[in-house]
């Protein structure tokens, strides 16, 4: 049957609106609508497409996942080769590059050359082809001339638009956009934790994880991985012209393609060197891995005149950071017992500097990983800092072996308490089953007291060891029974420091339900899962009675996690522990009934400085009453709270005719609603 014109028009408008909100969320990081409102738009579009399947097009937001698994990847030839980039490791090499550029262009050596500079992402290079604004083909870099067709997998990445945004600049007839697919450090850590829980080998680093995820024959696997992308350049473009690299980057962004916000334009090579130093300083704080910066001649006319060498363009240079790998020797392999009883092999090494830090110990993950990599005591090995933080052994240098190396044999008993180690079917980790094992109990206490759990300042590992050694704490509930005289009996505790710890313990009794659930240390329950459980059940008592079936109905909680939660609450010792903790006076400050959430569905935006509190504190008050805080001006903002010296958001809110209130009105509003 014919599709009614009004339905076609509604489908078109829904797709445009969803694509625009994807652009705001994934590219600009400035969402204008809530997740619930976005889900409602997607739900309506899916219903219409299901009712009228003939309207479904490849660029519809509903079509990100759906391609069947492939037997192999097809080969794609790049119309413009994706060449490699020359490296530099010193300021002198970078200045030589600048002098060489000017000489080839016939410029004075003292003249300024404008460069575009950006972080060098440590990911996987890809090329995406858009025809008349619609994503048609995606491929890996491959050998620079031919890559693999990973179109179906790239479609699953939410920050990649299936149709370009044309609100500011019309899309060209053909666009070959080039970018780097990567995985954020936190997402990489969570993925590896999940793989280890499932008995799968962890990825060595975020780059390997991104590459492995993108090169999956089944797009559904790729869709389950937290991939992202930054675009940095172009191949062939038909129907649009550019004059500078800077213009390319900003036009790509206008079309909805995500560009690294750290890009800069500098007037000379010294500016590029200063940029390299700044990036090196902030590198540890960045959410993703970078291994240097990329310096490009900004003028495309100059780029064309400079041309290319055999394998690399003359107009671009990668200025790399100090290597985060080193070679050292394994002196011994010892075992570490974690809070869940996991027994982890750790390499004791000759001290070596890696990425500017001296390391002497590195995780070997588990017995299977040692066997897979064939790591032996006495081996010379390559060691790296995973995510520039956690030292790990990459591989042994087998060619250096002399026959004295020894294979590691996993002991049958716990190295601390002597309990027989256990390993469940399908798992790679051996565990100590004794809940009273000293290091296990110490780590349980430090986890319970950690910043994101009960936040007990002063209760770190050293103090936990003292408390356990003295027999003052045999489980985490004992923390709330500690007295001043108990602490004064320990070394390095004076009356003031002891009282400070007791005050911190008392203050921790006022907490939130997600923090408390996370603090319990239930296996597989991290901060995100704890938040999901708290939002769903709204009380620890309801959670304790939940069945596996009820838990699995919560999006984001699978069978393994559900089983672990149910098992924890069924254990008699854990039930007694929970009863003691609740009986000690713990109160949850975040539990409000629905009728006590009067700002539910209301969106606030703050601009300018507030005198009575920070904007973050004001936002917390709104959220506590059920409201939402926006970061960008939009028509769905209910209240714009203007403090002193409001900025451009205030002017835009005026233009849109939004409800603007002052700080006093805001305070009166939340006091009345609280």
C-alpha positions in Angstrom: 0.0 0.0 0.0 1.1 3.6 -0.6 2.7 5.4 2.3 0.7 8.5 3.3 2.5 11.7 2.5 2.2 12.9 6.1 3.9 9.6 7.3 6.8 10.2 4.8 7.1 13.7 6.1 7.1 12.6 9.7 9.8 9.9 9.0 12.0 12.5 7.3 11.6 15.0 10.1 12.3 12.3 12.8 15.5 11.2 11.0 16.7 14.8 10.7 16.0 15.5 14.3 17.7 12.3 15.5 20.7 12.9 13.3 21.0 16.5 14.7 20.8 15.3 18.3 23.4 12.6 17.6 25.6 15.5 16.3 25.0 17.6 19.4 25.7 14.6 21.8 28.6 12.8 20.1 30.4 15.6 18.2 29.7 18.8 20.2 29.1 17.2 23.6 26.2 19.7 24.0 23.0 17.6 24.3 19.8 19.6 24.2 17.3 16.8 25.1 17.2 14.1 27.8 17.9 10.5 27.1 14.2 9.7 27.6 13.2 12.3 24.9 15.8 10.9 22.5 14.6 7.3 23.1 11.0 8.5 22.4 12.1 9.9 19.0 13.9 6.6 18.1 10.9 4.6 19.3 8.5 6.5 17.1 10.8 6.2 14.1 11.2 2.4 14.6 7.4 2.0 14.9 6.8 3.9 11.6 9.5 1.9 9.8 8.1 -1.4 11.0 4.6 -0.4 9.9 6.0 0.9 6.5 9.1 -1.2 5.8 9.4 0.2 2.3 10.5 3.5 3.9 13.6 2.0 5.5 16.8 3.4 4.0 20.5 2.6 4.8 21.1 6.0 6.3 18.2 5.7 8.8 19.4 6.0 12.4 17.6 2.7 13.1 20.0 0.8 10.7 23.3 1.0 12.6 23.3 -2.7 13.4 21.8 -5.4 11.3 24.2 -6.7 8.8 24.8 -10.5 9.0 28.3 -11.8 10.0 30.8 -12.0 7.1 33.0 -14.9 6.2 35.8 -12.5 5.3 36.5 -8.8 4.6 36.4 -7.5 1.0 39.3 -5.4 -0.3 38.8 -1.7 -0.9 41.2 0.4 -3.0 41.8 3.9 -1.8 41.3 6.5 -4.6 44.0 8.6 -2.9 46.7 6.6 -1.1 46.7 6.8 2.7 50.4 7.3 3.1 52.4 6.9 6.3 53.9 9.9 8.2 57.6 10.5 9.0 58.5 10.6 12.7 60.6 13.0 14.8 61.7 12.6 18.4 63.5 15.8 19.1 63.0 19.6 18.8 66.0 19.7 16.5 64.4 17.2 14.1 61.2 19.3 14.1 63.1 22.5 13.3 65.0 20.6 10.5 61.5 19.7 9.0 60.5 23.4 9.1 63.8 24.5 7.4 63.4 21.8 4.7 59.8 22.9 4.0 60.8 26.5 3.5 63.8 25.6 1.3 61.6 23.5 -1.0 59.0 26.3 -1.2 61.7 28.9 -1.8 60.9 30.8 1.4 63.2 32.8 3.6 64.4 30.6 6.5 63.3 33.3 9.0 59.7 33.5 7.6 56.8 32.2 9.6 55.1 29.0 8.3 51.6 28.4 9.6 50.9 24.9 10.8 47.8 23.0 11.9 48.6 20.8 14.9 46.6 18.0 16.6 47.1 15.1 19.0 48.4 11.9 17.3 45.8 9.3 18.3 47.0 5.8 19.0 44.2 4.0 17.2 43.3 2.5 13.8 43.2 4.7 10.6 40.0 4.4 8.6 38.4 6.1 5.5 34.7 6.7 5.2 33.1 7.5 1.8 29.9 9.7 1.7 27.9 10.1 -1.5 25.6 13.1 -1.5 25.8 13.1 2.3 25.0 9.4 2.8 27.6 7.0 4.3 28.2 4.3 1.7 31.6 2.7 2.4 34.2 2.4 5.1 37.6 0.8 5.1 40.8 0.4 7.1 44.1 2.0 6.0 45.6 -1.4 5.2 48.9 -1.0 3.3 48.0 2.6 2.4 46.7 1.6 -1.1 44.2 -1.1 -0.2 42.2 -1.7 3.0 39.5 -3.9 4.3 35.8 -3.2 3.9 34.5 -2.6 7.4 31.4 -0.6 6.5 29.0 -2.6 8.6 31.2 -2.3 11.7 31.8 1.4 11.3 28.0 2.0 11.1 27.7 0.7 14.7 29.9 3.6 16.0 27.5 6.2 17.4 29.8 9.1 16.7 29.8 8.4 13.0 26.9 10.0 11.2 25.0 7.8 8.6 24.0 11.1 6.9 26.0 14.3 7.0 24.6 17.4 8.7 23.9 20.1 6.1 22.6 22.9 8.3 25.7 25.2 7.7 27.5 23.7 4.7 26.0 21.6 1.8 27.4 18.1 1.6 29.6 17.4 -1.5 28.7 14.8 -4.1 31.5 12.7 -2.8 33.6 13.0 0.4 36.3 10.6 1.5 36.8 11.5 5.2 39.8 10.0 7.1 39.9 9.4 10.8 41.2 7.3 13.7 39.0 4.8 15.5 40.0 4.5 19.2 38.9 3.3 22.6 38.9 5.5 25.7 41.1 4.4 28.6 38.3 3.8 31.0 36.2 1.9 28.4 39.3 -0.2 27.7 39.8 -1.1 31.3 36.1 -2.1 31.7 36.3 -4.2 28.6 39.4 -6.1 29.8 37.8 -6.6 33.2 34.8 -8.2 31.5 37.0 -10.3 29.3 38.9 -11.6 32.3 35.7 -12.4 34.1 34.6 -14.4 31.1 37.9 -16.2 30.9 39.0 -14.4 27.8 42.6 -13.0 27.3 42.7 -9.2 27.9 43.8 -6.9 25.1 47.3 -5.6 25.5 46.4 -1.9 25.0 43.5 0.4 23.8 44.8 0.4 20.2 44.8 -3.4 20.0 41.3 -3.4 21.5 40.0 -0.8 19.0 41.6 -2.7 16.0 40.4 -6.1 17.2 36.9 -4.7 17.8 36.6 -3.0 14.4 37.9 -6.1 12.5 35.2 -8.4 13.8 33.3 -10.4 11.1 30.1 -10.1 13.2 29.0 -6.4 13.4 27.0 -7.2 16.6 30.3 -7.8 18.4 31.7 -4.5 17.2 28.4 -2.8 18.3 29.0 -4.1 21.9 32.5 -2.5 22.0 32.8 1.2 23.1 34.5 2.6 20.0 34.9 6.3 19.1 36.5 8.2 16.3 38.2 11.5 15.5 38.4 12.7 11.9 41.6 14.5 10.7 41.6 14.8 7.0 40.3 14.0 3.5 41.0 11.9 0.4 39.1 12.7 -2.7 36.3 15.3 -2.5 33.9 16.2 -5.4 31.7 19.2 -5.1 33.5 21.2 -2.5 36.9 23.0 -2.3 39.2 23.9 0.6 42.2 26.2 1.0 43.6 25.2 4.3 43.9 22.2 6.6 42.2 24.3 9.3 39.2 24.8 7.0 39.0 21.1 6.3 38.8 20.3 10.0 36.1 22.8 10.8 34.0 21.9 7.7 34.2 18.2 8.7 32.9 19.2 12.1 30.1 21.2 10.5 29.1 18.1 8.5 28.7 16.2 11.8 32.1 14.4 11.7 33.8 14.4 15.1 37.1 16.3 15.3 39.5 16.4 18.2 38.7 19.6 20.3 42.5 19.8 21.0 43.4 20.9 17.5 45.2 24.2 17.2 46.6 26.5 14.5 50.1 28.0 15.2 51.9 30.7 13.3 55.4 29.0 13.3 57.3 25.9 14.2 58.1 27.1 17.7 54.4 27.2 18.4 54.2 23.6 17.3 57.0 22.7 19.7 55.2 24.5 22.5 52.0 22.6 21.7 54.0 19.3 21.8 55.1 20.1 25.4 51.6 21.0 26.5 50.2 17.8 25.1 53.0 15.8 26.8 52.0 17.5 30.1 48.3 16.8 29.9 48.7 13.4 28.3 48.1 11.4 31.5 44.8 13.3 32.1 43.4 12.7 28.5 40.7 10.1 28.4 42.3 8.5 25.3 45.8 7.3 24.3 48.1 9.6 22.2 51.7 8.9 21.3 52.7 12.4 20.0 51.3 15.2 17.9 50.9 15.7 14.1 52.2 18.8 12.5 50.7 19.8 9.1 51.5 22.7 6.8 48.2 24.6 6.9 48.1 25.9 3.3 46.7 23.3 0.9 48.5 25.1 -1.9 51.8 24.6 -0.2 50.9 20.9 0.5 50.3 20.4 -3.2 53.6 22.1 -4.1 55.6 20.0 -1.6 54.1 16.8 -2.8 55.1 13.3 -1.5 58.1 11.1 -1.2 57.9 7.3 -1.9 55.8 6.5 1.2 55.0 9.8 3.0 53.9 13.4 2.3 56.6 16.0 2.7 54.2 18.5 4.4 53.3 16.5 7.5 55.4 15.2 10.5 54.6 13.2 13.6 56.4 14.5 16.6 56.4 11.4 19.0 56.6 11.3 22.8 59.1 9.4 24.8 58.5 5.7 24.4 56.4 4.0 27.1 58.2 0.7 26.7 61.5 -0.6 28.1 63.5 -3.8 28.3 64.3 -5.4 31.7 64.7 -8.8 33.3 62.2 -10.9 35.4 63.9 -11.8 38.7 60.9 -13.7 40.2 57.2 -14.3 39.9 55.2 -13.8 43.1 51.5 -14.0 43.9 49.1 -11.2 45.0 45.8 -11.9 46.7 43.0 -9.4 45.8 39.8 -8.5 47.8 37.6 -11.1 45.9 40.2 -13.8 46.5 41.7 -13.6 43.0 45.3 -14.7 43.1 47.3 -12.8 40.5 50.9 -13.6 39.3 53.2 -10.5 39.5 56.6 -10.2 37.9 59.4 -8.8 40.1 61.8 -7.1 37.8 65.1 -5.3 37.7 64.0 -1.6 38.2 63.6 0.2 34.8 62.3 3.6 33.7 59.1 3.3 31.6 57.5 6.4 30.3 59.3 8.6 32.9 58.5 6.3 35.9 60.7 3.7 37.5 58.9 0.3 37.8 60.0 -3.0 39.4 56.7 -5.0 39.4 54.3 -5.7 36.6 51.1 -7.7 36.4 51.1 -11.0 34.5 47.2 -11.3 34.7 46.8 -15.1 35.2 48.4 -18.5 34.7 46.9 -18.9 31.2 48.4 -15.6 30.1 51.9 -16.6 31.3 51.6 -19.9 29.4 50.3 -18.2 26.3 53.1 -15.6 26.2 55.6 -18.3 27.5 57.0 -16.0 30.2 59.7 -17.5 32.4 61.6 -16.5 35.5 64.9 -15.0 34.3 63.5 -13.9 30.9 64.5 -10.5 29.4 61.1 -8.9 28.6 59.5 -5.9 27.1 57.5 -4.0 29.7 55.1 -1.2 29.2 52.7 0.9 31.2 49.2 0.0 30.1 47.3 3.3 29.6 50.6 4.9 30.8 49.6 3.7 34.3 49.7 0.0 35.1 53.0 -1.8 34.3 52.6 -5.0 32.3 54.8 -7.4 30.5 54.3 -7.3 26.7 56.4 -10.3 25.7 59.7 -12.2 26.5 62.7 -11.8 24.3 63.2 -15.5 23.6 66.4 -14.9 21.5 68.2 -13.8 24.7 67.5 -17.0 26.7 70.6 -19.0 27.9 68.9 -22.0 29.3 68.8 -20.9 33.0 65.2 -19.6 32.8 62.6 -21.4 34.8 58.9 -22.0 33.9 56.4 -20.7 36.4 54.2 -23.3 38.1 51.0 -22.1 39.8 50.9 -23.3 43.4 47.9 -25.3 44.6 47.5 -23.3 47.9 47.1 -19.7 48.8 50.6 -18.2 49.5 49.2 -16.3 52.6 46.8 -18.6 54.4 47.5 -22.0 52.8 43.9 -22.6 51.7 43.5 -24.7 48.6 43.0 -22.5 45.6 39.9 -23.0 43.4 39.1 -22.1 39.8 35.6 -22.2 38.4 35.0 -23.8 35.0 35.4 -21.3 32.2 37.4 -18.9 34.4 41.1 -18.1 34.0 41.7 -16.9 37.6 42.6 -19.0 40.6 41.0 -17.8 43.9 41.6 -18.1 47.6 38.2 -19.2 49.1 39.1 -18.1 52.6 37.2 -14.8 53.4 39.5 -14.2 56.4 42.7 -14.4 54.4 44.8 -11.4 55.5 45.5 -9.6 52.2 42.0 -10.3 51.0 40.5 -8.8 54.1 42.8 -5.8 53.9 41.7 -5.1 50.3 38.1 -5.5 51.2 38.5 -2.8 53.9 40.4 -0.4 51.7 37.8 -0.9 48.9 34.9 -0.2 51.4 36.6 2.9 52.6 37.7 4.2 49.1 36.8 7.6 47.7 34.0 6.3 45.4 32.6 3.9 48.0 32.1 5.0 51.7 34.8 7.7 51.4 36.5 7.2 54.8 39.4 9.6 54.7 42.5 8.1 56.5 41.5 4.5 56.1 44.1 3.4 53.5 46.0 0.1 53.1 48.6 0.7 55.9 45.9 1.5 58.5 43.8 -1.5 57.3 46.8 -3.8 57.7 47.3 -2.5 61.3 43.6 -3.0 62.1 43.5 -6.5 60.8 46.9 -7.5 62.4 45.7 -6.3 65.8 42.5 -8.2 65.4 40.4 -5.1 65.7 38.7 -5.6 62.3 37.6 -9.0 61.1 35.1 -7.8 58.6 34.0 -4.4 57.3 31.2 -4.0 59.8 33.8 -4.0 62.6 34.9 -0.6 61.3 31.9 1.0 62.9 32.6 -0.5 66.3 36.1 1.1 66.6 36.7 3.2 69.7 39.4 5.8 70.5 41.2 3.5 72.8 41.4 0.8 70.0 43.2 3.2 67.7 45.5 4.7 70.4 46.8 1.1 70.9 48.2 1.2 67.3 51.6 2.6 66.2 51.7 6.1 64.7 48.2 7.0 66.1 48.0 10.0 68.4 44.7 11.3 69.9 44.1 13.8 67.1 44.8 11.4 64.2 42.7 8.7 65.9 39.8 11.1 66.5 40.0 12.3 62.8 39.6 8.7 61.6 36.7 8.1 64.0 35.1 11.4 62.7 35.5 10.2 59.1 34.0 6.8 59.9 31.0 8.6 61.6 30.6 10.9 58.6 30.5 8.0 56.2 27.3 6.8 57.7 25.5 9.4 55.6 26.0 8.1 52.1 24.1 7.2 48.9 22.7 3.8 48.0 24.9 3.4 44.9 28.0 4.1 47.0 27.0 1.6 49.6 26.2 -1.2 47.1 29.6 -0.6 45.4 31.3 -0.6 48.8 30.0 -4.1 49.6 32.5 -5.5 47.1 30.1 -7.8 45.4 32.0 -9.5 42.6 31.2 -8.0 39.1 29.5 -5.0 40.7 31.3 -1.8 39.8 30.2 1.8 40.2 28.0 1.8 37.0 26.3 -1.5 38.0 25.8 -0.2 41.5 24.1 2.9 40.1 21.8 0.7 37.9 20.8 -1.4 40.9 20.1 1.6 43.1 18.0 3.3 40.5 15.9 0.2 39.9 15.3 -1.2 43.4 15.5 2.1 45.4 16.3 0.1 48.6 18.9 -2.4 49.7 16.2 -4.6 51.2 14.5 -5.0 47.8 17.8 -5.7 46.1 18.7 -8.3 48.7 15.4 -10.2 47.8 15.8 -9.9 44.0 15.9 -13.1 41.9 18.3 -13.6 39.0 15.3 -13.2 36.6 14.4 -9.8 38.1 18.0 -8.7 37.9 18.5 -9.8 34.3 15.5 -7.6 33.3 17.6 -4.5 34.0 19.4 -3.3 30.9 23.1 -3.7 31.4 23.0 -6.6 33.8 23.7 -10.1 32.4 23.4 -13.6 33.8 26.9 -13.7 35.3 26.4 -10.5 37.2 22.9 -11.4 38.3 24.1 -14.8 39.6 26.9 -13.1 41.5 24.6 -10.6 43.2 22.0 -13.3 44.2 24.8 -15.6 45.6 26.2 -12.7 47.7 22.9 -12.0 49.4 22.1 -15.7 49.9 25.3 -16.2 51.9 24.5 -16.3 55.6 27.7 -14.4 56.6 27.0 -11.7 54.1 23.4 -11.3 55.4 24.7 -11.0 58.9 27.3 -8.4 57.7 24.6 -6.4 56.0 22.4 -6.4 59.1 25.3 -5.1 61.2 26.2 -2.4 58.7 22.6 -1.1 58.6 22.3 -1.4 62.3 25.4 0.8 62.8 23.4 3.8 61.7 24.0 4.0 57.9 21.5 6.3 56.2 20.9 6.8 52.5 20.6 10.5 51.6 19.5 9.9 48.0 16.3 7.9 48.5 13.3 10.1 47.8 9.9 8.8 46.9 8.5 9.8 43.5 6.2 12.4 45.1 9.4 13.9 46.7 10.8 14.6 43.2 8.8 17.7 42.2 11.2 18.8 39.5 10.9 15.5 37.6 10.9 16.3 33.9 12.1 19.9 34.4 15.4 21.1 32.7 17.6 23.8 34.2 20.5 25.6 32.6 23.0 27.8 34.6 24.9 30.8 33.2 27.0 33.3 35.1 28.4 33.0 38.7 26.1 32.3 41.7 26.9 33.9 45.0 25.3 31.3 47.4 26.8 28.2 45.9 28.7 26.9 42.9 26.9 26.0 39.7 27.8 22.4 40.3 26.2 22.5 43.8 23.1 24.1 42.3 23.0 21.4 39.7 23.2 18.7 42.4 20.2 20.3 44.2 18.2 20.2 40.9 19.1 16.5 40.4 18.2 15.7 44.0 14.7 17.0 43.3 14.4 15.0 40.1 15.3 17.7 37.6 17.9 17.7 34.8 20.8 20.0 34.1 21.5 21.1 30.5 24.8 22.3 29.2 23.5 24.0 26.1 20.7 26.4 25.4 17.7 24.7 23.7 13.9 25.1 23.5 13.4 22.2 25.9 15.1 24.1 28.8 12.5 25.1 31.3 14.5 27.5 33.5 17.6 29.5 32.7 19.2 30.5 36.0 21.3 33.7 35.4 24.0 34.6 37.9 26.5 37.5 37.7 28.1 38.2 34.3 26.1 35.7 32.3 27.6 34.9 28.9 26.4 34.0 25.4 24.0 31.4 26.7 22.0 34.2 28.4 21.7 36.2 25.1 20.7 33.1 23.2 18.1 32.2 25.9 16.6 35.8 25.5 16.5 35.3 21.7 14.6 32.0 22.1 12.2 33.5 24.7 13.1 31.1 27.4 12.1 31.4 31.1 15.0 33.3 32.7 15.1 33.6 36.5 17.7 35.0 38.9 19.5 33.3 41.7 17.0 34.4 44.4 14.1 33.1 42.3 16.0 29.8 41.9 16.6 29.5 45.6 13.0 30.2 46.4 11.9 27.6 43.9 14.1 24.8 45.2 13.2 25.7 48.8 9.5 25.5 48.0 9.9 22.2 46.2 12.2 20.5 48.6 
